[in-house]
Amino acid sequence: MAAERSEAKSEESSSWRGWVPWVLIVLAAVIGLVASLNVWVKRQALDTNNWTNSSAQVLENEKVRSAVSVYLVNQLYANTDVSAELEQRLPPQLKGLAPPLAAGLQQILIRAADAFLARPRVQELWKNANRRAHKLFIAVLDGKKDVLRSTNGNVVLNLGPLIQQLAQQGGLAGKLAQKLPPDAGQLVIMKGDQLDTARKAIKVIRVLSYFLVFLVLALFAVAVYVARGRRRRVLMGVGVSVFLTGLIVLVVRRFAGNYLVDALTKNPVEKDSVSVVWAIETNLLRNVGINLLVYGSFVILAAWIAGPSRPATWVRRVSAPTIRGRPWILHALLALVLLIILLTGPTDGQRVYPLLILFAFAFAGAEVLRRETLREFPIATPQ
């Protein structure tokens, strides 16, 4: 009876150890997808340096610069009477041509504004305007009061310095820019009634940023630990899940961008500039996806080397004498590979602690593989 009870307990234990690791892997993959999006939002939307640098890249693009040029010229036409200004400059017999000349002049001013925005000094003004707007945004989210008095409670991107530079250029465009009202060129990023919702969302994002990453790593580790006798297969499942998560991130970035562009505008010209902005602002999300593909491939390779296939067995047999006499070689090669991934890939080097844990798992796994290989291929005894 005791033997039967022991056998029953063994079968029960084996049963739950068979499905629990896979449940943990699926759960970790779902959380990993959420964590990837969370990391992107935190690093892109809440980091002033990343926001400013990406904004600078936006204006450096010709399509976006053209769209900004159209906006600036439209501000001139919306806030000043271009036709009246031309009429004052024309001789009496030609004053009737002022309206059609004003309409034709608009395209010339757009091209001039585009050339103006391409100047390094002007692009630096754009960069500084984005930096100030983002710092203001973060200050408001952090609960600092009375910082939005001058903007009626809204977070705005102030392009006034660009318009002032345009006014200093002289000519008709400069004259018109000098007549613009003080609030011209202020783009509302977020209205005051939206800030409370944003504060709550940002608190959640900040709290979850590191917690989710550590939770995913812990779930994967527990899944491998629990799967006694099936750890290589479960490790392969971990690698596949990480790889698929990275693939999903890249697919989401692609199709979400297409949906967003179609939702924002139907104008083919404007679609190009919006697509460029989306591509630049989601570059960090792309990096996260590529990271997951690289790490997933690395785990899959490790699980394959530990597997029963003939090529993998040959690799272990050939490497056994080397890692027996010089065990440091395996860890040195692993360190070199990890360093290459860190330096050449889009790895986010500022996320130090998750990377350290990931690398620690890699070295621990390499040591387990080394010991298993030595047990599998012991020293041949002379006949």
BAVOKOL-154042 format. One record per atom (N, C-alpha, C, O): x negated, y, z; residue in three letters. Coordinates in steps of 0.05 Angstrom, whole numbers, plus 5000, padded with zeros to 4 digits. Example, Ala and Ser with C-alpha at 12.3 -4.5 7.8 and 13.67 -1.06 7.14 Angstrom:
<atoms>
473648865156ala475449105156ala473649345156ala471549345169ala474349555142ser472749795143ser474250015157ser473250235161ser
</atoms>
This chain:
<atoms>
498449765000met500050005000met498350255000met498850454986met496250255016ala494450485017ala493250534990ala492950764982ala492450314977ala491150344951ala493150464931ala492450634914ala495750374932glu497750484914glu498250774919glu498450934900glu498450854945arg498851144952arg496451304942arg496851524932arg494051204945ser491651344936ser491751384905ser491051594895ser492551164892glu492651174862glu494851374853glu494451524834glu497051374868ala499251564861ala498351854864ala498852024848ala496951904887lys495952174892lys493952254870lys493952484861lys492252064861ser490252124841ser491652194814ser490752374800ser493752044808glu495252094783glu496652364784glu496652524765glu497752424808glu499152684811glu497152914808glu497653114795glu494852874821ser492753084820ser491753114791ser491453344781ser491352894777ser490452904749ser492553034732ser491953174713ser495152984739ser497353104723ser497253414724ser497353544703ser497253524748trp497253814749trp494653944740trp494654174730trp492453804743arg489953904733arg489853904702arg488254034690arg491753754690gly491853754661gly493253994649gly492454084627gly495354094663trp496854324651trp496254594663trp496554794650trp495554594689val495054854702val492855024688val493255264685val490554904681pro488555074667pro489555214642pro488855434637pro491255074627trp492255194602trp494255414608trp494355614594trp495855384629val497555604637val495955844646val496656074639val493855804660leu492056024669leu490756154645leu490556404645leu490056004625ile488756114601ile490756294586ile490056514578ile493156194582val495256354568val495856604584val496056824572val496156584610leu496656814627leu494357014625leu494857254623leu491856924626ala489557094624ala489457234597ala488757464595ala490257094575ala490257214549ala492257444547ala491757654535ala494657394558val496757604558val495857854574val496058074564val494757794598ile493758014614ile491358154600ile491058394602ile489757994587gly487458104572gly488358294550gly487058504546gly490458234537leu491458414516leu492358684528leu491758894518leu493858664550val494658914564val492259064575val492159304573val490258924585ala487859044596ala486359194573ala485259404578ala486259074550ser484859194527ser486159464520ser484759664515ser488759474518leu490159724512leu489759924535leu489560164530leu489859824560asn489459994583asn486660124583asn486360364588asn484659964576val481860064575val481660284554val480360484558val482960234531trp482760434509trp484060694518trp482960914514trp486460684530val487760934538val486061074559val485761324557val485060934578lys483461064599lys480961194588lys480261424594lys479561044570arg477061154560arg477461364539arg475761544536arg479661354524gln480061554503gln481661794512gln480862024508gln483861744526ala485661964533ala484762104559ala485462344562ala483361964576leu482662084602leu479762154606leu478962264626leu478162104586asp475262174587asp474862414569asp475162404545asp474062634582thr473762894568thr471662874546thr472062974524thr469362744552asn467262724532asn468162564507asn467662644485asn469462334512asn470362174489asn472462324473asn472462314449asn474262464487trp476362614474trp475062834457trp475862874434trp473162974468thr471963204454thr470363104430thr470463214408thr468862884433asn467262784411asn468962684388asn468362734365asn471162544395ser472962454374ser474362684360ser474762674335ser474962894375ser476163134363ser474263264343ser475163364322ser471663264350ala469763384332ala469563214307ala469363334285ala469662954309gln469662784285gln472062834268gln471962814243gln474362894281val476762944266val476463184247val477063164223val475363404257leu475063644241leu472963614220leu473063744199leu470963434224glu468963394204glu470063244180glu468763254159glu472363124182asn473562984160asn474863184141asn476263364150asn474463154115glu475563344096glu478563354096glu479763574093glu479863124098lys482763114097lys484063254121lys485963404118lys482863204144val483963344168val483363634167val484963804175val480963704159arg480263994157arg482064134138arg482864364143arg482864004116ser484764124098ser487464174111ser488764384107ser488363984128ala490964014142ala490764244162ala492664394165ala488564264176val488164484195val488064754180val489164954190val486864754157ser486765004141ser489565094134ser490165324135ser491264904125val493964964119val495465084143val496965264140val494864964167tyr496265064191tyr495365354197tyr497065514203tyr492765404195leu491865674201leu492965884182leu493866104190leu493065814156val494166004137val497166034141val498166254138val498465824147asn501365844153asn501866024177asn503866164178asn500066014197gln500266194220gln500066484211gln501466664221gln498266534192leu497966804181leu500566894168leu501467124172leu501666724151tyr504066794136tyr506466814154tyr508366964149tyr506566654175ala508966644193ala508966884211ala511166964220ala506666994218asn506567214238asn505767484226asn505767684241asn505267494201thr504667754188thr506167774161thr506867574150thr506468014152asp507768064126asp505568094105asp504568314100asp504767874093val502567874073val503368044049val501668194038val505868034041ser506768184018ser506468484023ser505668634006ser507268574047ala507068854054ala504168944055ala503469164047ala502468774065glu499568844067glu498468874039glu496769054035glu499168704020leu498268723993leu499368983980leu497969113964leu501869033986glu503069273974glu501669523981glu501469713965glu500669544006gln499169774015gln496569804000gln495470023997gln495369583991arg492769583978arg492969623948arg491069703935arg495369573936leu495669593907leu496269873899leu497470023914leu495469953874pro496270213864pro499270223859pro500570013857pro500470463858pro503370483856pro504670323834pro506770203837pro503370323810gln504570183788gln504569883790gln505869743775gln503069773809leu502769483813leu504069383839leu503769143845leu505369563854lys506369473880lys508569263877lys508969103895lys509969263854gly512069063850gly510868773848gly512368583850gly508268753843leu507068483840leu506168363867leu505168143869leu506668523889ala505768423915ala506968153923ala505467983932ala509668113921pro510767853929pro509567613914pro508767423927pro509467613887pro508267383874pro505267353879pro504267133881pro503967573883leu501067563890leu500667433918leu498867283922leu502467503936ala502267383963ala502667083962ala501366933976ala504566993946ala505066703943ala502666563931ala501866353939ala501466693910gly499166573897gly496666583915gly494866413913gly496566783932leu494166813949leu494066603970leu491866553981leu496266473976gln496366283998gln494366053993gln492965974011gln494365943969gln492565723963gln489665803964gln487965653972gln489166053955ile486366153957ile485466173986ile483166113992ile487266274003leu486566294031leu486166024044leu484465994062leu487665824035ile487365554046ile484565444039ile483265324056ile483665484015arg480965394007arg478865554022arg476865434030arg479365804026ala477365964041ala477265874071ala475165864083ala479565814082ala479665714109ala478265444112ala476965394132ala478565274092asp477265014092asp474265054093asp472864914108asp473165224076ala470365284076ala469465404103ala467265354112ala471165574114phe470665694140phe470465484162phe468665504179phe472265294162leu472265084183leu469964894180leu469264754199leu468764884157ala466464694153ala463964804165ala461964654166ala463865054173arg461465164185arg460965044213arg462765004228arg458464994219pro457764874245pro458665034269pro459564934289pro458465304267arg459265474289arg462265454294arg463065444317arg463765444273val466665424276val467465154287val469265134303val466164944278gln466664674288gln466064654318gln467264504333gln463964804326glu463364814355glu465564944371glu466164864393glu466765154359leu469065284372leu471365094375leu472765084395leu471864944354trp473964734354trp473464534377trp475264464392trp470964444378lys470164254399lys470564364427lys471664234444lys469764614431asn470164744457asn473064784464asn473864754487asn474764844444ala477564874448ala478864614458ala480464614476ala478064394445asn479064134454asn478064054481asn479463934497asn475564124488arg474464064514arg476064224536arg476764104557arg476564474531arg478064634550arg480864524554arg481864514576arg482164454532ala484864354533ala484964094549ala486864044565ala483063924544his483063664558his482463694588his483663564605his480563864595lys479963914623lys482464034637lys483063954660lys483864204623leu486364314634leu488364084639leu489764074659leu488563914619phe490463684621phe489763504644phe491563434660phe487263444648ile486463274670ile486863404697ile487663284716ile486263674698ala486663824723ala489663814731ala490263784755ala491363834712val494263824718val495063554728val496563524747val493963344714leu494663074723leu493563014750leu494762854765leu491363134758asp490163094784asp491663254806asp490863254829asp493663404798gly495263544818gly494463834824gly495463954843gly492563944808lys491764214813lys494064404804lys495064384782lys494764584821lys497064764816lys496165024804lys493865104806lys498165154792asp497865434782asp495765454760asp494665674754asp495065234746val493065244725val494465294698val493165334678val497165284697leu498565304672leu500265564671leu502165584655leu499665754688arg501266004688arg501166144661arg503166244652arg498766154649ser498466314624ser499666174600ser499866284579ser500465924603thr501565774580thr504465684585thr505365494573thr505865814604asn508665754609asn509065464618asn511065344612asn507165364633gly507465084643gly506764874623gly507164634630gly505864934599asn505164734579asn502164704576asn500664894581asn501364464569val498564414562val498264474532val499564354516val496464664525val496164754497val493364734488val491464754503val493064694462leu490464714449leu490364984436leu491765044417leu488665154447asn488465434438asn486465464415asn484065444419asn487565524392leu485865564368leu485365864364leu484565954342leu485966024384gly485566314382gly482766384374gly482366554357gly480666264387pro477866334380pro477366284350pro475766434338pro478566084338leu478166034309leu479366264293leu478166364274leu481766354302ile483066574287ile481466834291ile481266994273ile480266874315gln478567104319gln476167104301gln475367314290gln474966864298gln472666844280gln473566904251gln472067034236gln475966814244leu476966874217leu477367174214leu476967284192leu478267304235ala478767594234ala476167754230ala476167964218ala473967634239gln471367774237gln470067744209gln468067854204gln471367584192gln470167534166gln470667764147gln469367784126gln472567944154gly473068164137gly474968084114gly475967864114gly475568274096gly477368214074gly480268204083gly480868264106gly481968114064leu484768104070leu485367904093leu486967964110leu484167664092ala484667464112ala483867574140ala485367524159ala481667714142gly480867824167gly482768044177gly483468054201gly483768204159lys485668414166lys488268284176lys489468384196lys489168074163leu491667944172leu491267814199leu493067824216leu488967684203ala488367544228ala488367744251ala489167674274ala487567984246gln487468184268gln490268264277gln490568374299gln492168224260lys494968304267lys496568074279lys498968114286lys495367844283leu496867624294leu497467674323leu495867804337leu499667574334pro500267604362pro498467434379pro497167254369pro498267494406pro496367344423pro496867044425pro495066894429pro499366964422asp500066684425asp499866524399asp500466284398asp498866654377ala498566514352ala496366304354ala494266354367ala496766074342gly494665864342gly494565694367gly492665564372gly496765704382gln496865534406gln498665294401gln501065314397gln497365054400leu498764804395leu499564684422leu497764634439leu502064634426val503064504451val502464214450val503564064433val500664114468ile500063834470ile502063684487ile502863464480ile502863804509met504863684527met506463904541met505264094552met509063864541lys510764064554lys510864014584lys510363794593lys511564224598gly511564214627gly513363994639gly512763874659gly515763954626asp517563754636asp516763464631asp517963284641asp514563434616gln513463164610gln511163094629gln510262864629gln510263284645leu507863234661leu508263044684leu506462884691leu510663054696asp511162864719asp510962574710asp509862404723asp512162524687thr512062254676thr509162174669thr508361944674thr507662364658ala504862314651ala503262254676ala501562074676ala503762404698arg502162354722arg502562074733arg500661944740arg505161984733lys505661714743lys504361504725lys503261304735lys504561544699ala503361344680ala500261334684ala499061124683ala499061574687ile496161584689ile495161444715ile493061314716ile496661484737lys495961354762lys495961044758lys494060914768lys497960944745val498060654740val495660564723val494460354728val495060714702ile492860644684ile490260644699ile488560454695ile489760834715arg487260854730arg486960624750arg484760504753arg489160554763val489060334783val488460064768val486959904778val489860024746leu489659764732leu487159734715leu486459514707leu485759954710ser483459944692ser481459724698ser480959554681ser480459724723tyr478459514730tyr479859264741tyr478859044736tyr482159294754phe483459064766phe484158854745phe483758614749phe485258944723leu486158754702leu483758594690leu483958354685leu481558734686val479258604674val478158394693val477658164685val477958454719phe476958264738phe478958034741phe478157804745phe481558094740leu483657884742leu483357684719leu483657444723leu482957784695val482657614671val480257424675val480357184670val477957534683leu475557374687leu475957164709leu475056944707leu477457244730ala477957064752ala479756834743ala479356604751ala481756894727leu483556684717leu482156484699leu482556244701leu480356584682phe478856404665phe476956224682phe476755984677phe475756344703ala473956194720ala475455974735ala474455754737ala477756044745val479355844760val480255624741val480355394749val481055694717ala481955494697ala479755294692ala480255054691ala477255384688val475055204683val474455034707val473754804705val474555164731tyr473955014755tyr475954794761tyr475154574768tyr478454854756val480554654762val480554414744val481154194752val479654464719ala479854254698ala477554054701ala475854034683ala477453914722arg475353714726arg475653494705arg477853384701arg473453424692gly473453224671gly474353334644gly474053194624gly475353574643arg476253694618arg475053974615arg476054134599arg472954034629arg471954314630arg470954404603arg471354644596arg469654234588arg468654324562arg471054394544arg470854594530arg473154234544arg475454294528arg476854544536arg477654704520arg477054584563val478254834573val476555074566val477555284560val473955044568leu472155264561leu472555334531leu472455574524leu472855134514met473455194486met476055344484met476355534468met478055264500gly480555414500gly480255704509gly481555884498gly478555754529val477956024538val476856184515val477656414510val474856074501gly473656214478gly475656274456gly475656504446gly477356084450val479356124429val481356344437val482056514421val482156344463ser484056544472ser482856824471ser484257014464ser480356844479val479057104478val478757204449val479257434443val478057024431phe477757084403phe480457174392phe480557384378phe482657034397leu485257104387leu486257364399leu487557524385leu485557414424thr486357674436thr485057904422thr486358104416thr482457874415gly481058084400gly482358124373gly482558344363gly483057904360leu484357914333leu487058064335leu487658224318leu488558004356ile491158134360ile490758434364ile492258594353ile488758504379val488158794384val487658934358val488659154353val486058814340leu485458944315leu487858954297leu488259154282leu489558744297val491958744281val493958954291val495159104275val494258974318val495959184329val495059454322val496659624314val492459504323arg491359764315arg492059834286arg492760054280arg491859634269arg492359674240arg495259744235arg495959944223arg497059564244phe499859594238phe501259814254phe503159944245phe500359854279ala501460074295ala500760344282ala502360534282ala498360364270gly497560604256gly499360654232gly500160884227gly499860444216asn501660474193asn504460564202asn505660744189asn505460444223tyr508160524233tyr508160814243tyr510060964237tyr506060894257leu505961164268leu505861364246leu507161574247leu504161314225val503961504203val506561534189val507361754183val507961314184asp510561324170asp512661464187asp514461604176asp512461444214ala514361564231ala513961874233ala515862024237ala511461954231leu510762244234leu511262404210leu512062644212leu510862294186thr511062454162thr511662284138thr510862044137thr512962394119lys513562264093lys511862384071lys511962284048lys510462604077asn508762734057asn506262574052asn504762534071asn505762484028pro503362324022pro500762464030pro498862344039pro500662734026val498262884033val497762884063val495562844072val499962934078glu499662934107glu499162654118glu497862624139glu500062444104lys499562174114lys496662114114lys495661974133lys495162214095asp492262164094asp490862274119asp489262144131asp491562524126ser490262644149ser491162514175ser489462484193ser493662434177val494562304201val493262034204val492561944226val492861894182ser491461634182ser488661664192ser487661494207ser487261874183val484561924191val484461974221val482661864235val486262134231val486262204260val486761944276val485361904296val488661774267trp489161524281trp486661344281trp485961224302trp485361324258ala482961154257ala480761254276ala479461084288ala480361514277ile478261624295ile479061594324ile477361514340ile481561664331glu482361654359glu482661364370glu482661324394glu482861164352thr483060894361thr480460734356thr480460494356thr478260884351asn475760744346asn474860584371asn473760364368asn475360684395leu474760534419leu476360284421leu475460074431leu478960294412leu480560054412leu479459854393leu479459614398leu478459944370arg477159764351arg474759634364arg474259394360arg473259794379asn470859684392asn471559464412asn470259264415asn473759514427val474759304446val475459054432val474758834441val476859074409gly477558834394gly475158684383gly475058444385gly473158834373ile470658704363ile469158574386ile468058354383ile469058704409asn467758584432asn468958314439asn467558124444asn471658304439leu473058054446leu472457834425leu472157604432leu472257914400leu471557724379leu468757604384leu468257364381leu466857784391val464157694395val463957514420val462757304419val465157604442tyr465057444466tyr466457174463tyr465556964472tyr468757174449gly470256934444gly468556734427gly468556494433gly467256844406ser465556674390ser463256554406ser462456324402ser462156714424phe459956624440phe460756394458phe459256204461phe463156414470val464156204488val464755954471val464255734480val465955994448ile466555764431ile463955614423ile463855374423ile461855764417leu459355644409leu458155484433leu457155264429leu458355604457ala457355464481ala458855204486ala457654994492ala461555214483ala463154974487ala462554764465ala462554524471ala461954854441trp461354664419trp458654524424trp458354284420trp456654684433ile454054564439ile454254344461ile452754154460ile456054384479ala456454194501ala458153954492ala458653774508ala459153954467gly461053754459gly459753494448gly457353474447gly461453304440pro460453044431pro459753014402pro458952804393pro460053224386ser459453204358ser456553144353ser454853204370ser455953024330arg453252944324arg451353184323arg449153174334arg452053404309pro450253634309pro449753744337pro447453814343pro451753764354ala451453864381ala449653674397ala447953764412ala450153414394thr448453224409thr445553244400thr443753224416thr445153284374trp442353314364trp441053554375trp438653554383trp442553774378val441454024389val440553974418val438454064426val442253844433arg441553794461arg439153604463arg437453634480arg439053394446arg436853204447arg434253334440arg432153284453arg434253504420val431753634411val430853834432val428453864436val432753974445ser431954184464ser431354074491ser430154214508ser432053824497ala431553704524ala428653724533ala428153814555ala426653634517pro423953654526pro423053934533pro421553984552pro423954124517thr423154404521thr424254524547thr422854634563thr426954484551ile428154604575ile427454444600ile427954544622ile426354204596arg425354054620arg422654164629arg422254214653arg420954204610gly418254304617gly418154604622gly416554704638gly419854754607arg419855044609arg422755144612arg423855244593arg423955104635pro426855184638pro427355474633pro429655554627pro425355644637trp425755934634trp426356014605trp427456224600trp425555834586ile425955904558ile428855934551ile429656124537ile430555754561leu433455774556leu434656034566leu436156164552leu433956104591his435056354602his433856604588his435256804585his431356584579ala430156804565ala431556844538ala432157074530ala432156624524leu433656644499leu436456754503leu437456924487leu437756664524leu440456764530leu440357064536leu442057224527leu438357144552ala438057434559ala437557594533ala438657824531ala436057494515leu435457634490leu438057664473leu438557874462leu439657444472val442157454457val444057664469val445357814455val444357654496leu446057844509leu445158134505leu446758314503leu442558174506leu441458444501leu442058534473leu442758774469leu441758364454ile442358434426ile445358504423ile446058704410ile447058354436ile449958414435ile450458684448ile452158834438ile449158734470leu449558984484leu448659234469leu449959444469leu446359204455leu445159434441leu446159474413leu446559704405leu446759254399thr447559284371thr450559284367thr451559394347thr451959164385gly454859144382gly456159394395gly454859554407gly458859414391pro460359634402pro461059594432pro463259674440pro459259474447thr459859424475thr459959684490thr458259864486thr461859714507asp462259954524asp460359924548asp461059804568asp457960044545gly455960014566gly456660144592gly455460084612gly458660324593gln459460444618gln461060264636gln461460314660gln462160044624arg463659854641arg461659644651arg461659414643arg459959744670val457659584679val458459334694val457559114688val460359364713tyr460959134731tyr462258904716tyr461458674721tyr464258954699pro465358724684pro463258584667pro463258344664pro461458744655leu459358624639leu457458454656leu456558244647leu456758554679leu454958404697leu456258134704leu454857934705leu458858134711ile460157884717ile460257704693ile459757464696ile460757814670leu460857644646leu458157524640leu457957284633leu456057684643phe453357574638phe452557374660phe451157174654phe453457414684ala452957214706ala454256944699ala453056734703ala456756954688phe458056714680phe456456574657phe456156334657phe455256734639ala453756624617ala451256484627ala450656264618ala449856604646phe447456474657phe448156224673phe446756024672phe450356244688ala451256004704ala451955774685ala451255544690ala453355834664gly454055634644gly451655514630gly451555274625gly449655684625ala447255584612ala445755394631ala444655194622ala445755454656glu444455274675glu445855014678glu444554804680glu448555024678val450054774679val449554604654val449154364656val449454734631leu448854584606leu446054464606leu445654244597leu444154614617arg441454514619arg441254264636arg439954064629arg442554264659arg442454034677arg443953794665arg443053564667arg446153844652glu447553624638glu445953504616glu445953264612glu444453674602thr442753574580thr440553404591thr439853194579thr439353484613leu437153324625leu438153054636leu436752854634leu440653054646arg441752794655arg442452614631arg442252374632arg443352744609glu444052594585glu441652474571glu441752254560glu439452634571phe436952544558phe434652554578phe433152744578phe434452354595pro432352344615pro429652284602pro429552224578pro427552304617ile424852254607ile424651964598ile425251784614ile423751924574ala423451654564ala421151514578ala418851614579ala421651284589thr419551124603thr417950954584thr419150844565thr415350944586pro413750784567pro414350484570pro414750384592pro414350354547gln414850064547gln412449904556gln412449664557gln
</atoms>
